[in-house]
Structures are given as structure tokens and as C-alpha cells.
């Protein structure tokens, strides 16, 4: 099937294109709302400025596809292959991307608010300036990901892997990072972790030197080798921090009104 045949059949009212072979198809500016592309092969396809809102792309192959500024609101992309996809400025609010593979995908300035990315593979993806407000990233692989300036306010990062990620200036306020792995030299410079839950998070090697930790919850954490000297820990909840304060210089840190939970 080629692009023109697909569009003709869509105009005739057909919506089921499950397992369609549309490799390298030119579907720029196409309106394909509510289409069933389950298991379809759209690798290398060009979908610039297309509207795929509400489409079923579960299990679809979108390897290397061009989704520049594409509308994918409420789309089902669960377990889809989006490796190397160009998704600059794409709109994916409320989309289902659980288990999807987005290895090396370009998601700069994409709107991913309230998306489900649980267990997704975003390793080496570029999410610079992306909107991930309220996103579900439970158990997601974000290793080596660029999240410079991204907004993850209230995001769920329970058990996520953020090793080697760039979190410079990232907004992680009120995010759930319980049990997340930020073990290796991850940059959290100028990151906002206000109100974030960092309990049981391994931050050994992460740079928190200019991060804001106001009202953050730091319980049962391993923080060896961190420099918290200039960090803002105002109203932070500190409890059972393994090696956290050994060899630590906190002379300039704001520990006023810190909350300490006694061991029980």
C-alpha cells in the first residue's frame, strides 16, 4: 500500500489499516484521526504536521520516522518502535507509550504532558525543553537521556534509571523519584527538586551542588561523594541517609527548618 491509496481509503471511510506496509510513505499534513495502525510498518515514513490524534499505533514500527510537529494526542503507541524518530515539537499529551522504544529519538520541545511512559526505553533520547508534566515514567530507562531544561513537575519516576542523564536545569519539583537510579555522574546542576520524593534513591556520584531541594524528602538514601554545600535544603526531610553527611561541607547550605525523622 502506498500513501495515496491509504488516503483514498481513509476518505472513503476506512479506518482499519492494521499491519499496513507504509515504509517511507509521504503522509505530511495528513489527517488520520482514529486510524488503526496496530502493528503497521511506518519506518522511515514522513508524517510532518500530520494529525494522528486518537490513532492506534500500538506495536507499530516507526523507526526513523519523521514526526516533526505531529499531533498524537491520546494516541496508543504502546510497545511501538520509535527509535531514531524525529519528534521535535510533537504533541503527545495523554498518549500511551508504555513499553515503547524511543532509543535516540529526538523529542526536543515535545509536549508529553500526562503521557504514560512506564517501562519505556528512552536511552540516549533528546528531551531538551520537553514538557513531561505529570508523566508516568515508572521503571523507564532514561540513561544517557538529555533532559536539559525539561519540565517533569509531578512526574512519576519510581524505579527509573537516570544514570548518566543530563538533568541540568530540569524541573523535577514534586516528582516521585522513589528508588530511582541516579548513581553515575548525572548532572543535576540548577535542577529543581523542591518537594520531590528522593527516598531510597541512589544519588552516589550525582552532582547536586546547585540543585534546589526545598521540602524534598530524602529518606534511606545513599549520598556518598555528594557536595551539598550550596544546596537549598530548606524544610527538607532528612532521615537515615547512609554516609550522607560524612566528609560533607554544609557550611553554606540552608538547613533551616529541616525536618528530621528519628530512626525507629
Buried (B, 14 or more C-beta within 10 A) or exposed (E): EEBEEBBEBBEEEEBEBBEBEBBBBBBBEBBBBEBBBBBBBBBBBBBBBBBBBBBBBBBBBBBBBBBBBBBBBBBBBBBBBBBBBBBBBBBBBBBBBBBBBBBBBBBBBBBBBBBBBBBBBBBBBBBBBBBBBBBBBBBBBBBBBBBBBBBBBBBBBBBBBBBBBBBBBBBBBBBBBBBBBBBBEBBBBBBBBBBBBBBBBBBBBBBBBBBBBBBBBBBBBBBBBBBBBBBBBBBBBBBBBEBBEEEBEBEEBBBEEBEEEEEE
